[in-house]
Amino acid sequence: MKNSLLKKFSFITIRFLICLFGYNFVYASSPFEVPTLEVLGSEEWVKAKVKTYPELEWLLDSNVQHTQEGTVEQFPHSWSQKLRNAHYPEFERTILSLVCLYLINDGSKEAYERFTVLQSSSEKLTYASFKRLHSFAQEIIQNDLSQLQLLEINLILGDMGKTQVAHEKSKIYKISEADHDLFLDKCLKKCPQIFPTFQLLTPSHQEQLKRTKGLVHLGHVTHVEGGPEILEKLKNSTILRNNPRGFDFEILTHICDVSAARGHENNAGSKVMTENTFKTIEVIKEALHYLSNHSEQEALKHYLSQRASWLGINLSFDEEYTVARIGAMMRLYTKEDGKILQEAFSQIKPKMKSTLLAELNPLIIRQERTPTYIPAVLVNLMSAYTKQELSREDSIHQCVTKGVPLIAEILHAYRHNKANIPYNINLTLNFNKIAGQLRDNVELAENNNFTIDPQGNVELVQS
């Protein structure tokens, strides 16, 4: 009893000191400071982050659900390998997101070269775009170290729904959400105390992080993973009108998260935040702020019109919007790829095309949770075809004529109660397992036998 009272007193004392001196978090050994580029990403720096944020330990676990996009390679400079003698993909991605935050915040030529070191010359983010990204970050951070550290914390908490530890801690609060984005939103509303770092934030900083959670999934918007309904919560909130910079805080967090998306393959820099990816995020930002004075469908059309223009697609009918959506999910950007995409789509048989338009038309409003990881299925499948030494044209063609119909058939069967479990608007269909299966075996794309487990995970079953 005495020990519990002492712990409670110590916690209250820490909170008092935080409020008194204005820090939103206290380091174990020193005040928060911006690392030099020499220190950033070093083993000592990573160890300090793990010591500061207990939640990072939760990612150093083989039970963490990792994203199946790309490959899982163990490389010599893996941070988790050095710390735990094992490679933990989500830990690599999270730490790299923090590194990318500081490279963007730095904005120098040296930081740019490090940020883009893994990018090919044909796709490389330009220095001019990196400087725009730096300027955008400065508008949000405004030399306020608490905002910089709050971005760190936001990035770390964003991955907690993938950890077994967080799910175990939330069980006593009756939270059993499989979708890791929705999981965090529910936890911050119902049991934020399970996150030690969040507990050490001031009330105003806690509220700042809570404010944008659950409003919109920026990844879903980027790849048009749902219809106009994915913008409904954001539209109904007042943040775009009353606190646009507060919403841009979440966009900057998303940029850092996306920048680290292939950190499990190589953590030396950002493979993903290329020129095309950055210009896409700029268009997303514009479309979402456009939403403040327009409907959800108008904002989604506004975004799709830009994606379609890059691909040379003229938007008139549902079919063109569906093809533009597929292009966004496949991460295609050029008119050359757009021509291949349209030619491949035109070769799909009428009956299947009808199913595709019914299940993948982005303008249909659906009262259901957005299916996740469908873009990862298509990206992995296209990459697998490329590794078979197919040309880019043939890889796109195979992906459109085999991968897209497979997804549509699964969605159609599930939505029409022909799957192994009944249709449930409150269940998130998760295609992450299929993304891994098709990455390793493209032949499975010809097989539409599948099962869905109670958590919504979809898996192909060999005939």
For each residue, the residues with C-beta under 8 A, 3 or more apart:
1: 4 5
2: 5 6
3: 6 7
4: 1 7 8
5: 1 2 8 9
6: 2 3 9 10
7: 3 4 10 11
8: 4 5 11 12
9: 5 6 12 13
10: 6 7 13 14
11: 7 8 14 15 199
12: 8 9 15 16
13: 9 10 16 17
14: 10 11 17 18 26 200
15: 11 12 18 19 200
16: 12 13 19 20
17: 13 14 20 21 26
18: 14 15 21 23 24 25 26 200 202
19: 15 16 22 202
20: 16 17
21: 17 18
22: 19 146
23: 18 26 31 32 146
24: 18 146 149 150 200 201 202 205
25: 18 32 52 149 153 197 200 201
26: 14 17 18 23 31 200
27: 30 31 32 48 52
28: 51 52
29: 48
30: 27 33
31: 23 26 27
32: 23 25 27 145 146 148 149
33: 30 145
34: 102 105 145 148
35: 39 40 45 102
36: 39 40
37: 40 103 106 108 110 111 114
38: 42
39: 35 36 42 44 45
40: 35 36 37 45 99 102 103
41: 45 46 79 95 99 267
42: 38 39 45 46
43: 46 47 79 82 83
44: 39 47 48
45: 35 39 40 41 42 48 49
46: 41 42 43 49 50 79 82 83 95
47: 43 44 50 51 83
48: 27 29 44 45 51 52
49: 45 46 52 53 56 95 98
50: 46 47 53 56 57 60 83
51: 28 47 48
52: 25 27 28 48 49
53: 49 50 56 152 153 156 197
54: 57 58 196 197
55: 58 59 156 157 160 163 166 195 196 197
56: 49 50 53 59 60 91 94 95 156
57: 50 54 60
58: 54 55 61 64 160 163 164 165 166
59: 55 56 64 88 90 91 94 159 162 163
60: 50 56 57 80 83 84 88 91
61: 58 64 88 163 164 165
62: 86 88
63: 163 164
64: 58 59 61 88 89 90 91 162 163 164
65: 90 162 180 432
66: 72 89 90 162 264
67: 89 90 93 261 264 373 376 432
68: 373 376 380 432 433 435 436 439
69: 261 262 373 376 379 380 435
70: 262 264 265 380 383 439
71: 265 439
72: 66 87 89 264 265
73: 87 264 265 266
74: 78 81 87
75: 78 81 265 266 267
76: 81
77: 82 267 268
78: 74 75 81 82 87 92 267
79: 41 43 46 82 83 91 92 95 267
80: 60 83 84 86 87 88 91 92
81: 74 75 76 78 84 85 86 87
82: 43 46 77 78 79
83: 43 46 47 50 60 79 80
84: 60 80 81 88
85: 81
86: 62 80 81
87: 72 73 74 78 80 81 92 264
88: 59 60 61 62 64 80 84 91 92
89: 64 66 67 72 92 93 264
90: 59 64 65 66 67 93 94 159 162 163 264
91: 56 59 60 64 79 80 88 94 95
92: 78 79 80 87 88 89 95 96 263 264 267
93: 67 89 90 96 97 159 260 261 263 264
94: 56 59 90 91 97 98 155 156 159 260 263
95: 41 46 49 56 79 91 92 98 99 260 263 267
96: 92 93 99 100 259 260 263 267 270
97: 93 94 100 101 155 256 257 259 260 263
98: 49 94 95 101 102 152 155 156 256
99: 40 41 95 96 102 103 260 267
100: 96 97 103 104 115 256 259 260 270 273
101: 97 98 104 105 148 151 152 155 256
102: 34 35 40 98 99 105 106 111
103: 37 40 99 100 106 111 112 114 115
104: 100 101 107 111 115 130 133 134 137 255 256 259
105: 34 101 102 134 137 138 141 148
106: 37 102 103 110 111 134
107: 104 111 112 130 131 134 135 137 138
108: 37 111 112
109: 112 113 127
110: 37 106 113 114
111: 37 102 103 104 106 107 108 114 115
112: 103 107 108 109 115 116 125 127 130
113: 109 110 116 117
114: 37 103 110 111 117 268 269
115: 100 103 104 111 112 125 130 259 269 270 273
116: 112 113 119 124 125 130 269 270
117: 113 114 268 269
118: 266 268 269 270 271
119: 116 123 124 125 269 270 271 274
120: 123 124
121: 124
122:
123: 119 120 274 275 276
124: 116 119 120 121 274 275
125: 112 115 116 119 129 130 270 273 274 275 277 278
126: 129 130 275
127: 109 112 130 131
128: 131 132
129: 125 126 132 133 275 278 279
130: 104 107 112 115 116 125 126 127 133 134
131: 107 127 128 134 135
132: 128 129 135 136 282
133: 104 129 130 136 137 255 278
134: 104 105 106 107 130 131 137 138
135: 107 131 132 138 139
136: 132 133 139 140 248 252
137: 104 105 107 133 134 140 141 252
138: 105 107 134 135 141 142 143
139: 135 136 142 245 248
140: 136 137 147 245 248 249 252
141: 105 137 138 144 147 148 151
142: 138 139 147
143: 138
144: 141 147 148
145: 32 33 34 148 149
146: 22 23 24 32 149 150 205
147: 140 141 142 144 150 151 249
148: 32 34 101 105 141 144 145 151 152
149: 24 25 32 145 146 152 153
150: 24 146 147 153 154 201 205 208 209 249
151: 101 141 147 148 154 155 249 252 253 256
152: 53 98 101 148 149 155 156
153: 25 53 149 150 156 157 197 198 201 209
154: 150 151 157 158 209 249 250 253
155: 94 97 98 101 151 152 158 159 253 256 257
156: 53 55 56 94 98 152 153 159 160 197
157: 55 153 154 160 184 188 195 197 198 209
158: 154 155 181 184 253 257
159: 59 90 93 94 155 156 162 163 180
160: 55 58 156 157 163 166 180 183 184 187 195
161: 166 167 177 179 180 181 182 183 184
162: 59 64 65 66 90 159 180
163: 55 58 59 61 63 64 90 159 160 166 167
164: 58 61 63 64 167 168
165: 58 61 168 169
166: 55 58 160 161 163 169 170 183 187 194 195
167: 161 163 164 170 171 176 183
168: 164 165 171
169: 165 166 172 191 194
170: 166 167 173 175 176 183 186 187 191 194
171: 167 168 174 175 176
172: 169
173: 170 187 190 191 194
174: 171
175: 170 171 183 186 187 190 191
176: 167 170 171
177: 161 182 183 186
178: 183 428 430 455 456 457
179: 161 182 183 369 372 428 430 456
180: 65 159 160 161 162 183 184
181: 158 161 184 185 214 217
182: 161 177 179 185 186 214 369 428
183: 160 161 166 167 170 175 177 178 179 180 186 187
184: 157 158 160 161 180 181 187 188 213
185: 181 182 188 189 213 214
186: 170 175 177 182 183 189 190
187: 160 166 170 173 175 183 184 190 191 192 194 195
188: 157 184 185 192 198 209 210 213
189: 185 186 192 210
190: 173 175 186 187
191: 169 170 173 175 187 194
192: 187 188 189 195 198 199 206
193: 198 199
194: 166 169 170 173 187 191
195: 55 157 160 166 187 192 198 199
196: 54 55 199 200
197: 25 53 54 55 153 156 157 200 201
198: 153 157 188 192 193 195 201 206 209
199: 11 192 193 195 196
200: 14 15 18 24 25 26 196 197
201: 24 25 150 153 197 198 205 206 209
202: 18 19 24 205 206
203: 206 207
204: 207 208
205: 24 146 150 201 202 208 209
206: 192 198 201 202 203 209 210
207: 203 204 210 211
208: 150 204 205 211 246 249
209: 150 153 154 157 188 198 201 205 206 212 213
210: 188 189 206 207 213
211: 207 208 239 243 246
212: 209 215 239 246 247 249 250
213: 184 185 188 209 210
214: 181 182 185 233
215: 212 233 234 237 239 247 250
216: 220 221 230 231 233 234 288
217: 181 220 221 225 230 370
218: 221 222 250 251 254 284
219: 222 223 225 254 258
220: 216 217 223 224 225 226 230 370 372
221: 216 217 218 224 230 231 284 287 288 303
222: 218 219 258 280 281 284 328
223: 219 220 328 329 331 374 375
224: 220 221 300 303 304 307 324 325 328 329 362
225: 217 219 220 230 329 370 371 372 374 375
226: 220 229 230 362 366 370 371
227: 230 300 361 362 363 364 365 366
228: 231 232 295 296 297 299 300 363 365
229: 226 232 296 365 366 367 370
230: 216 217 220 221 225 226 227 300 370
231: 216 221 228 234 235 288 291 296 299 300
232: 228 229 235 236 296
233: 214 215 216 236 237
234: 215 216 231 237 239 240 288 291
235: 231 232 240 291 295 296 299
236: 232 233
237: 215 233 234 240
238: 241 242 243
239: 211 212 215 234 242 243 244 246 247
240: 234 235 237 244 247 288 289 291 292
241: 238 244 292
242: 238 239
243: 211 238 239 246 247
244: 239 240 241 247 248 289 292
245: 139 140 248 249
246: 208 211 212 239 243 249 250
247: 212 215 239 240 243 244 250 251 288
248: 136 139 140 244 245 251 252 285
249: 140 147 150 151 154 208 212 245 246 252 253
250: 154 212 215 218 246 247 253 254
251: 218 247 248 254 255 281 284 285 288
252: 136 137 140 151 248 249 255 256
253: 151 154 155 158 249 250 256 257
254: 218 219 250 251 257 258 281
255: 104 133 251 252 258 259 273 281
256: 97 98 100 101 104 151 155 252 253 259 260
257: 97 155 158 253 254 260 261
258: 219 222 254 255 261 272 273 277 281
259: 96 97 100 104 115 255 256 270 272 273
260: 93 94 95 96 97 99 100 256 257 263 270 272
261: 67 69 93 257 258 271 272
262: 69 70 265 266 270 271 272
263: 92 93 94 95 96 97 260 266 267
264: 66 67 70 72 73 87 89 90 92 93
265: 70 71 72 73 75 262 271
266: 73 75 118 262 263 269 271
267: 41 75 77 78 79 92 95 96 99 263
268: 77 114 117 118
269: 114 115 116 117 118 119 266
270: 96 100 115 116 118 119 125 259 260 262 273
271: 118 119 261 262 265 266
272: 258 259 260 261 262 277
273: 100 115 125 255 258 259 270 277 278
274: 119 123 124 125 277 278
275: 123 124 125 126 129 278 279
276: 123 279 280 331 333
277: 125 258 272 273 274 280 281
278: 125 129 133 273 274 275 281 282
279: 129 275 276 282 283
280: 222 276 277 283 284 307
281: 222 251 254 255 258 277 278 284 285
282: 132 278 279 285 286
283: 279 280 286 287 303 306 307
284: 218 221 222 251 280 281 287 288 303
285: 248 251 281 282 288 289
286: 282 283 289 290 302
287: 221 283 284 290 291 299 300 302 303 306
288: 216 221 231 234 240 247 251 284 285 291 299
289: 240 244 285 286 292
290: 286 287 293 294 298 299 302
291: 231 234 235 240 287 288 294 296 299
292: 240 241 244 289
293: 290
294: 290 291 298 299 302
295: 228 235 298 299
296: 228 229 231 232 235 291 299 300
297: 228 300 301 363 365
298: 290 294 295 301 302
299: 228 231 235 287 288 290 291 294 295 296 302 303
300: 224 227 228 230 231 287 296 297 303 304 362 363
301: 297 298 304 305 315 321 363
302: 286 287 290 294 298 299 305 306
303: 221 224 283 284 287 299 300 306 307
304: 224 300 301 307 308 315 321 324 325 328 362
305: 301 302 308 309 315
306: 283 287 302 303 309 310
307: 224 280 283 303 304 310 311 324 327 328
308: 304 305 311 313 314 315 320 321 324 327
309: 305 306 312 313
310: 306 307 333 334 335 338
311: 307 308 324 327 332 333 334 335 337 338 341
312: 309 335 338 339
313: 308 309 320 323 324 327 338 342
314: 308 320
315: 301 304 305 308 320 321 324
316: 320
317: 320 321
318: 321 322 357 361 363
319: 322 323 345 353 357
320: 308 313 314 315 316 317 323 324
321: 301 304 308 315 317 318 324 325 361 362 363
322: 318 319 325 326 356 357 360 361 362
323: 313 319 320 326 327 341 342 345
324: 224 304 307 308 311 313 315 320 321 327 328 362
325: 224 304 321 322 328 329 360 361 362
326: 322 323 329 330 341 345 360 378 400 404
327: 307 308 311 313 323 324 330 332 337 338 341
328: 222 223 224 304 307 324 325 331 332
329: 223 224 225 325 326 374 375 378
330: 326 327 341 375 378 379 382 396 399 400
331: 223 276 328 375 379
332: 311 327 328 337 338 341 396
333: 276 310 311 337
334: 310 311 337 338
335: 310 311 312 338 339
336: 339 340
337: 311 327 332 333 334 340 341 392 396
338: 310 311 312 313 327 332 334 335 341 342
339: 312 335 336 342 343
340: 336 337 343 344 392 393 396 397
341: 311 323 326 327 330 332 337 338 344 345 396 400
342: 313 323 338 339 345 346
343: 339 340 346 347 397
344: 340 341 347 348 396 397 400 401
345: 319 323 326 341 342 348 353 400
346: 342 343
347: 343 344 397 401
348: 344 345 352 353 356 400 401 404 405
349: 352 353
350: 353 354
351: 354 355
352: 348 349 355 356 405 408
353: 319 345 348 349 350 356 357
354: 350 351 357 358
355: 351 352 358 359 405 408 409 412
356: 322 348 352 353 359 360 404 405 408
357: 318 319 322 353 354 360 361
358: 354 355 361 412
359: 355 356 407 408 411 412 415
360: 322 325 326 356 357 404 407 408 411
361: 227 318 321 322 325 357 358 364
362: 224 226 227 300 304 321 322 324 325
363: 227 228 297 300 301 318 321
364: 227 361
365: 227 228 229 297
366: 226 227 229
367: 229 425
368: 425
369: 179 182 425 426 427 428 429
370: 217 220 225 226 229 230 428
371: 225 226 374 411 428 429 430 431
372: 179 220 225 428 429 430 431 432
373: 67 68 69 376 377 430 431 432 434 435
374: 223 225 329 371 377 378 407 431
375: 223 225 329 330 331 378 379
376: 67 68 69 373 379 380 431 432 435
377: 373 374 380 381 403 407 431 434 435 438
378: 326 329 330 374 375 381 382 399 403 404 407
379: 69 330 331 375 376 382 383 435
380: 68 69 70 376 377 383 384 435 436 438 439
381: 377 378 384 385 398 399 402 403 438 439 442 445
382: 330 378 379 385 386 395 396 398 399 403
383: 70 379 380 386 387 439
384: 380 381 387 388 438 439 440 442
385: 381 382 388 390 394 395 398 399 442
386: 382 383 389 390 392 395
387: 383 384
388: 384 385 442
389: 386
390: 385 386 394 395 398
391: 394 395
392: 337 340 386 395 396
393: 340 396 397
394: 385 390 391 397 398
395: 382 385 386 390 391 392 398 399
396: 330 332 337 340 341 344 382 392 393 399 400
397: 340 343 344 347 393 394 400 401
398: 381 382 385 390 394 395 401 402 403 442 445
399: 330 378 381 382 385 395 396 402 403 404
400: 326 330 341 344 345 348 396 397 403 404
401: 344 347 348 397 398 404 405
402: 381 398 399 405 406 445 446
403: 377 378 381 382 398 399 400 406 407 438 445
404: 326 348 356 360 378 399 400 401 407 408
405: 348 352 355 356 401 402 408 409
406: 402 403 409 410 445 448
407: 359 360 374 377 378 403 404 410 411 431
408: 352 355 356 359 360 404 405 411 412
409: 355 405 406 412 413 448
410: 406 407 413 414 419 448 450 458
411: 359 360 371 407 408 414 415 429
412: 355 358 359 408 409 415 416 418
413: 409 410 416 418 419 450
414: 410 411 417 418 419 423 429 452
415: 359 411 412 423
416: 412 413 423
417: 414 422 423
418: 412 413 414
419: 410 413 414 422 423 450 451 452
420: 451 452
421: 424 452 454
422: 417 419
423: 414 415 416 417 419
424: 421 427
425: 367 368 369
426: 369
427: 369 424 456
428: 178 179 182 369 370 371 372 456
429: 369 371 372 411 414 452 456 458
430: 178 179 371 372 373 433 455 456 457 458
431: 371 372 373 374 376 377 407 434 435 458
432: 65 67 68 372 373 376 435 436 457
433: 68 430 436 437 457 458 459
434: 373 377 431 437 438 450 458 459 460
435: 68 69 373 376 377 379 380 431 432 438 439
436: 68 380 432 433 439 440
437: 433 434 440 441 444 459 460
438: 377 380 381 384 403 434 435 441 442 444 445 460
439: 68 70 71 380 381 383 384 435 436
440: 384 436 437
441: 437 438 444
442: 381 384 385 388 398 438 445
443: 446 447
444: 437 438 441 447 460 462
445: 381 398 402 403 406 438 442
446: 402 443
447: 443 444 460 461 462 463
448: 406 409 410
449: 460 461 462 463
450: 410 413 419 434 458 459 460 461
451: 419 420 458 459 461
452: 414 419 420 421 429 456 457 458 459
453: 456 457 459
454: 421
455: 178 430
456: 178 179 427 428 429 430 452 453
457: 178 430 432 433 452 453
458: 410 429 430 431 433 434 450 451 452
459: 433 434 437 450 451 452 453
460: 434 437 438 444 447 449 450
461: 447 449 450 451
462: 444 447 449
463: 447 449
